[in-house]
């Protein structure tokens, strides 16, 4: 064991000295068990899950876990943005074992797997590298598809990356500020690329911070959840669920909430600005971070899940749960709680949900960067 630890430290030292993102093999293959916290069972008992699912703790002791993606083998690749690491949680590992895939990254956040490649978004770059799901490792070297293209600094450092049904690469970039006129059109926007990072095109703008977006699995319409501005009181503005259309402006910073005009920026308004109304509103400052359309549970058709990370600047806390938004036949949207209890009646916070992914069996994984935990919602038998 001592010799093994010395060898590991030596490898890590070499990585640091050469300033590489990850080892040459792109997988350390070092198993790191997650240690279960003493209170995970107690927390589960305080959470309420949709009646069609059973909740369990999938992995514990994952500090700052943010985004996830399911591999073809059924493992989870996860980001821990604050520590700059990328890890693999092994499918079916009773003790939640993981493999460290990469470290030294610049706030890794967005993840997507497509045709044998992993796409990874850092704050200023989108990388692509071949990934073998069966061998559980990378092959070759990472390629910077989009390098130093996103303006840095200010607020909202996350970059979400996803592949659309028509095989385009999409990246969302939040605003640099609470309310301002951006110097770069790439802030507060969603940008479309070819899969190789070429042909950048501004797809939608006026989106203050749309971290989560997805496509409806039937009609392929794109939807996103947007985080509204701060410092307008407890109840303004509400957070938004938007249908994202190409070429559309969604109002920020000129409008907020239900297309209320901000007089500080309204003289003059841009001539081409016709803000799109929101499809649905969430409680102000509840911080929606992930949007996932369910694809493998026929009992919840036309339904998306949204993580509400939770407020930080509201006198009465809001969010701290996962909600289901169902698109009904009459065109309306119905919101219900899917997973709640992270915010206790006495105001105590037990967790803050961040990301959602679904595997082919219909299992849903929910990351919690507050408790450093990943939950698994398993569909009940019909």
BELNOR-V518690 format. One line per field, one symbol per residue. psi: psi as a letter, one per 20 degrees, with the letter a starting at -180 (. if undefined). A space follows every 50 residues. Layout:
# BELNOR-V518690
psi->???
This chain:
# BELNOR-V518690
psi->gghghggghgghgggghikqhrrhikohkopoppppqhjhhhggiiqpqq ijqpqrogprlmpkperqqprhijrppqqnghikqprppppjohjkqrpo hqrjqnmpfpqpppljqppppahjqpqpqppohhilrrqaqqpogopkip prrbrmiqoppqprhklqppppprrirgproqhpiiqlrppprrhjjrlp pogqrkognngpqrppigijqpqqpporrrkjrhjqrqqqoqpoqpjqpj hpjhrrcllppohijioqqphjonqpqqhqqrqpjimphqpoppikoiim qlpqqppohqqikphoqqclrpqpoporhjirpppqpgorihoqhjippi roqfrpqprhijppppqoigilqpqpoppqq.
